[in-house]
C-alpha cells in the first residue's frame, strides 16, 4: 500500500498574493502549518466540500516541508518527515542538511531530505551540455534583465540562495557553478527552480 503524503504549498508574505492567498500574519507563517500538522494527527478525517476521501487514511501521512527562515527551519525540524530544498550545489546542500539535522536532533527526531530538481540528460555528457547551449541561445539580455528585476522583488531565503548561483547574465561558464549543475534556468526561471543536473543518463 502506498504511504499517504501531504503536500502543502504555503507561500510566504508577498509571494502569497501571487497564488491567490491572503498574507495575514497567521497564515503567512510556518506556525500555521504546524497547527495543521498537529490537527491532522489528532483527527480521523476532515469533512470537505466537493472533495475529500471516501474513508479516513489508514496511517499517518508523510509530511514534506521546506523553508530556511529560522521559524520555518524550526517547524520543519520539529514536524516534517522530509525537508525539501532547492537544487543547490552539494556543499550548499550539506550546510542545509547539517543545520536541519541538528535542529531535529534537539527534538529527538531524525529527518529525511529531498531535492526537486530538473534533469537534462543524454547518452553522452557533451550532448547534455550541448542542450544547455541550445536553451541559452533562445534567451536575450532583455528577457534576462526583466526577469531578474521581477525575481528580486519576491524571493524567499531559499530562492535567494539558489539564485546566488545565477550571475544574472547569459554567461556559459558562469552558469556552471558545479561540475554537474547548471544554473541557466535561473536567469528567467521561477525563483527556486533555477538549476538542473546535467550529464549522462
Phi and psi restraints in degrees (value plus and minus 20) as a CYANA .aco file:
   2 UNK   PHI     -92.5   -52.5
   2 UNK   PSI     113.7   153.7
   3 UNK   PHI     -90.2   -50.2
   3 UNK   PSI     107.0   147.0
   4 UNK   PHI     -85.5   -45.5
   4 UNK   PSI     128.1   168.1
   5 UNK   PHI    -149.9  -109.9
   5 UNK   PSI     131.8   171.8
   6 UNK   PHI    -128.9   -88.9
   6 UNK   PSI     108.5   148.5
   7 UNK   PHI    -137.4   -97.4
   7 UNK   PSI      83.5   123.5
   8 UNK   PHI    -123.3   -83.3
   8 UNK   PSI     109.1   149.1
   9 UNK   PHI    -133.3   -93.3
   9 UNK   PSI      90.2   130.2
  10 UNK   PHI    -139.1   -99.1
  10 UNK   PSI      69.6   109.6
  11 UNK   PHI     -82.7   -42.7
  11 UNK   PSI     122.3   162.3
  12 UNK   PHI    -121.8   -81.8
  12 UNK   PSI     119.4   159.4
  13 UNK   PHI      33.1    73.1
  13 UNK   PSI    -143.5  -103.5
  14 UNK   PHI     -83.8   -43.8
  14 UNK   PSI     -50.5   -10.5
  15 UNK   PHI     -82.8   -42.8
  15 UNK   PSI     -46.2    -6.2
  16 UNK   PHI     -78.5   -38.5
  16 UNK   PSI     -62.1   -22.1
  17 UNK   PHI     -85.0   -45.0
  17 UNK   PSI     -46.4    -6.4
  18 UNK   PHI     -85.5   -45.5
  18 UNK   PSI     -41.0    -1.0
  19 UNK   PHI    -133.9   -93.9
  19 UNK   PSI      -1.3    38.7
  20 UNK   PHI      63.9   103.9
  20 UNK   PSI      -8.9    31.1
  21 UNK   PHI    -115.5   -75.5
  21 UNK   PSI     150.6   190.6
  22 UNK   PHI    -131.4   -91.4
  22 UNK   PSI      90.4   130.4
  23 UNK   PHI     -96.8   -56.8
  23 UNK   PSI      39.5    79.5
  24 UNK   PHI     -93.1   -53.1
  24 UNK   PSI     138.5   178.5
  25 UNK   PHI     -75.7   -35.7
  25 UNK   PSI     -54.7   -14.7
  26 UNK   PHI     -94.2   -54.2
  26 UNK   PSI     -70.9   -30.9
  27 UNK   PHI    -103.2   -63.2
  27 UNK   PSI     -28.0    12.0
  28 UNK   PHI    -116.7   -76.7
  28 UNK   PSI      -6.2    33.8
  29 UNK   PHI    -145.6  -105.6
  29 UNK   PSI     131.4   171.4
  30 UNK   PHI     -83.9   -43.9
  30 UNK   PSI     -35.9     4.1
  31 UNK   PHI     -81.0   -41.0
  31 UNK   PSI     -51.9   -11.9
  32 UNK   PHI     -82.3   -42.3
  32 UNK   PSI     -63.0   -23.0
  33 UNK   PHI     -82.9   -42.9
  33 UNK   PSI     -58.7   -18.7
  34 UNK   PHI     -79.7   -39.7
  34 UNK   PSI     -62.8   -22.8
  35 UNK   PHI     -83.7   -43.7
  35 UNK   PSI     -59.8   -19.8
  36 UNK   PHI     -84.3   -44.3
  36 UNK   PSI     -62.6   -22.6
  37 UNK   PHI     -82.0   -42.0
  37 UNK   PSI     -61.9   -21.9
  38 UNK   PHI     -85.2   -45.2
  38 UNK   PSI     -60.1   -20.1
  39 UNK   PHI     -84.3   -44.3
  39 UNK   PSI     -57.8   -17.8
  40 UNK   PHI     -83.0   -43.0
  40 UNK   PSI     -50.7   -10.7
  41 UNK   PHI    -102.7   -62.7
  41 UNK   PSI     -39.6     0.4
  42 UNK   PHI    -112.5   -72.5
  42 UNK   PSI     -36.9     3.1
  43 UNK   PHI    -141.6  -101.6
  43 UNK   PSI     142.2   182.2
  44 UNK   PHI     -96.5   -56.5
  44 UNK   PSI     -61.4   -21.4
  45 UNK   PHI    -187.8  -147.8
  45 UNK   PSI     148.5   188.5
  46 UNK   PHI    -126.9   -86.9
  46 UNK   PSI     132.6   172.6
  47 UNK   PHI    -113.6   -73.6
  47 UNK   PSI      98.7   138.7
  48 UNK   PHI    -139.3   -99.3
  48 UNK   PSI     113.8   153.8
  49 UNK   PHI    -100.9   -60.9
  49 UNK   PSI     107.1   147.1
  50 UNK   PHI      40.6    80.6
  50 UNK   PSI      22.8    62.8
  51 UNK   PHI     158.0   198.0
  51 UNK   PSI    -174.8  -134.8
  52 UNK   PHI      71.1   111.1
  52 UNK   PSI    -193.1  -153.1
  53 UNK   PHI    -134.2   -94.2
  53 UNK   PSI     131.7   171.7
  54 UNK   PHI     -89.4   -49.4
  54 UNK   PSI     -38.5     1.5
  55 UNK   PHI    -173.0  -133.0
  55 UNK   PSI     138.5   178.5
  56 UNK   PHI     -80.0   -40.0
  56 UNK   PSI     130.6   170.6
  57 UNK   PHI     -86.7   -46.7
  57 UNK   PSI     127.2   167.2
  58 UNK   PHI    -105.2   -65.2
  58 UNK   PSI     -33.5     6.5
  59 UNK   PHI    -169.0  -129.0
  59 UNK   PSI     142.5   182.5
  60 UNK   PHI     -83.0   -43.0
  60 UNK   PSI     110.2   150.2
  61 UNK   PHI     -87.2   -47.2
  61 UNK   PSI     133.5   173.5
  62 UNK   PHI     -98.8   -58.8
  62 UNK   PSI     110.9   150.9
  63 UNK   PHI    -125.2   -85.2
  63 UNK   PSI      99.6   139.6
  64 UNK   PHI    -120.0   -80.0
  64 UNK   PSI     118.7   158.7
  65 UNK   PHI    -169.2  -129.2
  65 UNK   PSI     132.5   172.5
  66 UNK   PHI    -166.3  -126.3
  66 UNK   PSI     127.8   167.8
  67 UNK   PHI     140.2   180.2
  67 UNK   PSI     119.8   159.8
  68 UNK   PHI    -137.0   -97.0
  68 UNK   PSI     -22.9    17.1
  69 UNK   PHI     -86.5   -46.5
  69 UNK   PSI     143.4   183.4
  70 UNK   PHI     -78.8   -38.8
  70 UNK   PSI     -63.2   -23.2
  71 UNK   PHI     -88.8   -48.8
  71 UNK   PSI     -63.7   -23.7
  72 UNK   PHI     -84.2   -44.2
  72 UNK   PSI     -61.8   -21.8
  73 UNK   PHI     -81.5   -41.5
  73 UNK   PSI     -59.1   -19.1
  74 UNK   PHI     -87.2   -47.2
  74 UNK   PSI     -61.4   -21.4
  75 UNK   PHI     -84.7   -44.7
  75 UNK   PSI     -64.9   -24.9
  76 UNK   PHI     -81.4   -41.4
  76 UNK   PSI     -62.5   -22.5
  77 UNK   PHI     -85.3   -45.3
  77 UNK   PSI     -53.6   -13.6
  78 UNK   PHI    -105.0   -65.0
  78 UNK   PSI     -46.3    -6.3
  79 UNK   PHI    -150.5  -110.5
  79 UNK   PSI     -43.9    -3.9
  80 UNK   PHI    -100.0   -60.0
  80 UNK   PSI     132.7   172.7
  81 UNK   PHI    -112.2   -72.2
  81 UNK   PSI     -55.1   -15.1
  82 UNK   PHI    -150.8  -110.8
  82 UNK   PSI     103.0   143.0
  83 UNK   PHI    -115.1   -75.1
  83 UNK   PSI     103.3   143.3
  84 UNK   PHI    -116.6   -76.6
  84 UNK   PSI     128.8   168.8
  85 UNK   PHI    -159.9  -119.9
  85 UNK   PSI     142.6   182.6
  86 UNK   PHI     -96.4   -56.4
  86 UNK   PSI     151.1   191.1
  87 UNK   PHI     -98.1   -58.1
  87 UNK   PSI      57.3    97.3
  88 UNK   PHI    -109.3   -69.3
  88 UNK   PSI     157.3   197.3
  89 UNK   PHI     -91.7   -51.7
  89 UNK   PSI     137.3   177.3
  90 UNK   PHI     -72.2   -32.2
  90 UNK   PSI     -63.5   -23.5
  91 UNK   PHI     -81.7   -41.7
  91 UNK   PSI     -59.1   -19.1
  92 UNK   PHI     -87.6   -47.6
  92 UNK   PSI     -61.7   -21.7
  93 UNK   PHI     -83.9   -43.9
  93 UNK   PSI     -59.0   -19.0
  94 UNK   PHI     -81.4   -41.4
  94 UNK   PSI     -58.8   -18.8
  95 UNK   PHI     -80.9   -40.9
  95 UNK   PSI     -63.3   -23.3
  96 UNK   PHI     -85.3   -45.3
  96 UNK   PSI     -65.6   -25.6
  97 UNK   PHI     -80.9   -40.9
  97 UNK   PSI     -63.4   -23.4
  98 UNK   PHI     -83.5   -43.5
  98 UNK   PSI     -63.1   -23.1
  99 UNK   PHI     -83.3   -43.3
  99 UNK   PSI     -70.0   -30.0
 100 UNK   PHI     -89.7   -49.7
 100 UNK   PSI     -55.9   -15.9
 101 UNK   PHI     -82.0   -42.0
 101 UNK   PSI     -60.0   -20.0
 102 UNK   PHI     -85.8   -45.8
 102 UNK   PSI     -61.0   -21.0
 103 UNK   PHI     -84.4   -44.4
 103 UNK   PSI     -62.4   -22.4
 104 UNK   PHI     -84.4   -44.4
 104 UNK   PSI     -59.2   -19.2
 105 UNK   PHI     -81.1   -41.1
 105 UNK   PSI     -52.8   -12.8
 106 UNK   PHI     -84.9   -44.9
 106 UNK   PSI     -40.3    -0.3
 107 UNK   PHI    -120.9   -80.9
 107 UNK   PSI     -11.3    28.7
 108 UNK   PHI      50.1    90.1
 108 UNK   PSI      11.4    51.4
 109 UNK   PHI    -146.6  -106.6
 109 UNK   PSI     138.9   178.9
 110 UNK   PHI    -136.8   -96.8
 110 UNK   PSI     126.9   166.9
 111 UNK   PHI    -152.8  -112.8
 111 UNK   PSI     127.0   167.0
 112 UNK   PHI    -116.1   -76.1
 112 UNK   PSI     147.7   187.7
 113 UNK   PHI    -152.8  -112.8
 113 UNK   PSI     132.0   172.0
 114 UNK   PHI    -164.6  -124.6
 114 UNK   PSI     132.4   172.4
 115 UNK   PHI    -150.9  -110.9
 115 UNK   PSI      85.9   125.9
 116 UNK   PHI     -94.8   -54.8
 116 UNK   PSI     102.7   142.7
 117 UNK   PHI    -170.2  -130.2
 117 UNK   PSI     126.4   166.4
 118 UNK   PHI     -90.4   -50.4
 118 UNK   PSI     132.4   172.4
 119 UNK   PHI    -149.8  -109.8
 119 UNK   PSI     108.5   148.5
 120 UNK   PHI    -137.8   -97.8
 120 UNK   PSI      92.5   132.5
 121 UNK   PHI    -157.3  -117.3
 121 UNK   PSI     128.6   168.6
 122 UNK   PHI    -162.7  -122.7
 122 UNK   PSI     154.8   194.8
 123 UNK   PHI     -84.8   -44.8
 123 UNK   PSI     -47.7    -7.7
 124 UNK   PHI    -143.2  -103.2
 124 UNK   PSI     122.3   162.3
 125 UNK   PHI     -79.0   -39.0
 125 UNK   PSI     -59.9   -19.9
 126 UNK   PHI     -84.9   -44.9
 126 UNK   PSI     -49.8    -9.8
 127 UNK   PHI     -91.8   -51.8
 127 UNK   PSI     -54.8   -14.8
 128 UNK   PHI     -85.0   -45.0
 128 UNK   PSI     -63.7   -23.7
 129 UNK   PHI     -89.2   -49.2
 129 UNK   PSI     -49.3    -9.3
 130 UNK   PHI     -83.7   -43.7
 130 UNK   PSI     -52.2   -12.2
 131 UNK   PHI     -84.9   -44.9
 131 UNK   PSI     -56.2   -16.2
 132 UNK   PHI     -85.7   -45.7
 132 UNK   PSI     -55.6   -15.6
 133 UNK   PHI     -84.9   -44.9
 133 UNK   PSI     -57.5   -17.5
 134 UNK   PHI     -83.9   -43.9
 134 UNK   PSI     -59.6   -19.6
 135 UNK   PHI     -86.6   -46.6
 135 UNK   PSI     -64.2   -24.2
 136 UNK   PHI     -83.0   -43.0
 136 UNK   PSI     -53.5   -13.5
 137 UNK   PHI     -83.0   -43.0
 137 UNK   PSI     -40.2    -0.2
 138 UNK   PHI    -107.7   -67.7
 138 UNK   PSI     -29.7    10.3
 139 UNK   PHI    -110.9   -70.9
 139 UNK   PSI     132.2   172.2
 140 UNK   PHI    -140.2  -100.2
 140 UNK   PSI     133.2   173.2
 141 UNK   PHI     -75.7   -35.7
 141 UNK   PSI     -55.0   -15.0
 142 UNK   PHI     -86.1   -46.1
 142 UNK   PSI     -61.9   -21.9
 143 UNK   PHI     -80.6   -40.6
 143 UNK   PSI     -65.8   -25.8
 144 UNK   PHI     -83.7   -43.7
 144 UNK   PSI     -67.0   -27.0
 145 UNK   PHI     -80.8   -40.8
 145 UNK   PSI     -62.2   -22.2
 146 UNK   PHI     -84.1   -44.1
 146 UNK   PSI     -65.3   -25.3
 147 UNK   PHI     -88.7   -48.7
 147 UNK   PSI     -54.9   -14.9
 148 UNK   PHI     -84.7   -44.7
 148 UNK   PSI     -56.2   -16.2
 149 UNK   PHI     -85.0   -45.0
 149 UNK   PSI     -60.6   -20.6
 150 UNK   PHI     -86.4   -46.4
 150 UNK   PSI     -62.9   -22.9
 151 UNK   PHI     -85.3   -45.3
 151 UNK   PSI     -54.6   -14.6
 152 UNK   PHI     -82.8   -42.8
 152 UNK   PSI     -41.4    -1.4
 153 UNK   PHI    -109.2   -69.2
 153 UNK   PSI     -32.4     7.6
 154 UNK   PHI    -163.3  -123.3
 154 UNK   PSI      19.4    59.4
 155 UNK   PHI    -118.8   -78.8
 155 UNK   PSI     116.1   156.1
 156 UNK   PHI    -101.7   -61.7
 156 UNK   PSI     157.2   197.2
 157 UNK   PHI     -80.3   -40.3
 157 UNK   PSI     -65.7   -25.7
 158 UNK   PHI     -83.0   -43.0
 158 UNK   PSI     -59.6   -19.6
 159 UNK   PHI     -85.2   -45.2
 159 UNK   PSI     -60.1   -20.1
 160 UNK   PHI     -83.1   -43.1
 160 UNK   PSI     -58.4   -18.4
 161 UNK   PHI     -83.1   -43.1
 161 UNK   PSI     -68.9   -28.9
 162 UNK   PHI     -92.1   -52.1
 162 UNK   PSI     -50.7   -10.7
 163 UNK   PHI     -92.4   -52.4
 163 UNK   PSI     -37.6     2.4
 164 UNK   PHI     -86.5   -46.5
 164 UNK   PSI     -36.6     3.4
 165 UNK   PHI    -101.8   -61.8
 165 UNK   PSI     -27.5    12.5
 166 UNK   PHI    -126.3   -86.3
 166 UNK   PSI      98.6   138.6
 167 UNK   PHI     -91.4   -51.4
 167 UNK   PSI     -27.9    12.1
 168 UNK   PHI      60.9   100.9
 168 UNK   PSI     -12.6    27.4
 169 UNK   PHI    -159.3  -119.3
 169 UNK   PSI     145.3   185.3
 170 UNK   PHI    -103.7   -63.7
 170 UNK   PSI      75.1   115.1
 171 UNK   PHI    -158.2  -118.2
 171 UNK   PSI      85.5   125.5
 172 UNK   PHI     -74.0   -34.0
 172 UNK   PSI     -65.4   -25.4
 173 UNK   PHI     -93.8   -53.8
 173 UNK   PSI     -60.6   -20.6
 174 UNK   PHI     -93.5   -53.5
 174 UNK   PSI     -33.1     6.9
 175 UNK   PHI    -110.1   -70.1
 175 UNK   PSI      -5.6    34.4
 176 UNK   PHI    -141.9  -101.9
 176 UNK   PSI      56.9    96.9
 177 UNK   PHI     -92.9   -52.9
 177 UNK   PSI     -31.7     8.3
 178 UNK   PHI    -172.5  -132.5
 178 UNK   PSI     131.0   171.0
 179 UNK   PHI     -71.7   -31.7
 179 UNK   PSI     -53.3   -13.3
 180 UNK   PHI    -131.9   -91.9
 180 UNK   PSI     -11.4    28.6
 181 UNK   PHI    -139.0   -99.0
 181 UNK   PSI     113.5   153.5
 182 UNK   PHI    -137.4   -97.4
 182 UNK   PSI     108.7   148.7
 183 UNK   PHI    -124.2   -84.2
 183 UNK   PSI       1.8    41.8
 184 UNK   PHI     -90.5   -50.5
 184 UNK   PSI     -32.1     7.9
 185 UNK   PHI     -99.9   -59.9
 185 UNK   PSI     -38.3     1.7
 186 UNK   PHI     -85.1   -45.1
 186 UNK   PSI     -61.9   -21.9
 187 UNK   PHI     -76.4   -36.4
 187 UNK   PSI     -50.4   -10.4
 188 UNK   PHI    -148.9  -108.9
 188 UNK   PSI      -3.8    36.2
 189 UNK   PHI    -102.5   -62.5
 189 UNK   PSI    -189.5  -149.5
 190 UNK   PHI    -109.7   -69.7
 190 UNK   PSI     -17.8    22.2
 191 UNK   PHI     100.6   140.6
 191 UNK   PSI     -94.3   -54.3
 192 UNK   PHI    -104.7   -64.7
 192 UNK   PSI     -55.4   -15.4
 193 UNK   PHI    -106.1   -66.1
 193 UNK   PSI      36.8    76.8
 194 UNK   PHI    -120.3   -80.3
 194 UNK   PSI     -15.5    24.5
 195 UNK   PHI    -147.3  -107.3
 195 UNK   PSI     144.6   184.6
 196 UNK   PHI    -167.0  -127.0
 196 UNK   PSI     128.1   168.1
 197 UNK   PHI    -102.3   -62.3
 197 UNK   PSI     114.0   154.0
 198 UNK   PHI    -149.5  -109.5
 198 UNK   PSI     114.1   154.1
 199 UNK   PHI     134.7   174.7
 199 UNK   PSI    -175.1  -135.1
 200 UNK   PHI     -89.8   -49.8
 200 UNK   PSI     134.4   174.4
